[in-house]
Amino acid sequence: MDFPELLAIFGPGIAGAVFGAGWWFWVDAVVCSAVAVSFVHYLPGIFASLAALMFNCVRKEDIDYSPYDEGEWRLKLWLFLAYVISFVSLAASVGLLIQDALVPSGPSAWTGVAGVLQCVFVLISLVKTLDNRHSEMSTLLVLQLCFDLSFDQWADLLDVTLRIAENCHERSFKS
């Protein structure tokens, strides 16, 4: 077996594991939080999961890639709404991270970091699922098209996020 065949076999499992890891970060933050986490903090992850479900409802054969053909406008509208929901959920999680870091009486900053990690992991699992369903598009190409970041910028962003998460997690256990 060559690598694409193995990826086709194990790709959905990897995407499911990444999706579960995103929700695991969130559950860890809620359980370890010293104060009650409001329902507003749950919404970005719920909406990111909803966007992933919306993307997975579309079959590959139904997508018309022609920019000049009218195609199925309802399908294009559905995918556009899924993109909007996914990016709004990511922006909302970043906003809640900033709010958690600035307000001392609210949840710890780890809760905000976990919310961002949850949304990022859910959306990465979505990209992995789409990559597996649309094998002509690589994961990095989809990430670069969606976020216009290079691989080095993604690595730097992940490194900074993990360092922030580590510092916040250490501080939450010290207090």
Secondary structure as the mmCIF struct_conf table of DSSP 4:
data_model
#
loop_
_struct_conf.conf_type_id
_struct_conf.id
_struct_conf.beg_label_comp_id
_struct_conf.beg_label_asym_id
_struct_conf.beg_label_seq_id
_struct_conf.end_label_comp_id
_struct_conf.end_label_asym_id
_struct_conf.end_label_seq_id
HELX_RH_AL_P HELX_RH_AL_P1 PHE A 3 CYS A 32
BEND BEND1 ALA A 34 VAL A 35
HELX_LH_PP_P HELX_LH_PP_P1 ALA A 36 SER A 38
HELX_RH_3T_P HELX_RH_3T_P1 PHE A 39 HIS A 41
TURN_TY1_P TURN_TY1_P1 TYR A 42 TYR A 42
HELX_RH_AL_P HELX_RH_AL_P2 LEU A 43 ASN A 56
TURN_TY1_P TURN_TY1_P2 CYS A 57 CYS A 57
BEND BEND2 VAL A 58 VAL A 58
HELX_RH_3T_P HELX_RH_3T_P2 LYS A 60 ASP A 62
BEND BEND3 PRO A 67 ASP A 69
HELX_RH_AL_P HELX_RH_AL_P3 TRP A 73 LEU A 102
TURN_TY1_P TURN_TY1_P3 PRO A 104 SER A 105
BEND BEND4 GLY A 106 PRO A 107
HELX_RH_AL_P HELX_RH_AL_P4 ALA A 109 ARG A 133
BEND BEND5 HIS A 134 HIS A 134
TURN_TY1_P TURN_TY1_P4 SER A 135 GLU A 136
BEND BEND6 MET A 137 MET A 137
HELX_RH_AL_P HELX_RH_AL_P5 THR A 139 PHE A 147
HELX_RH_AL_P HELX_RH_AL_P6 PHE A 151 LYS A 174
#
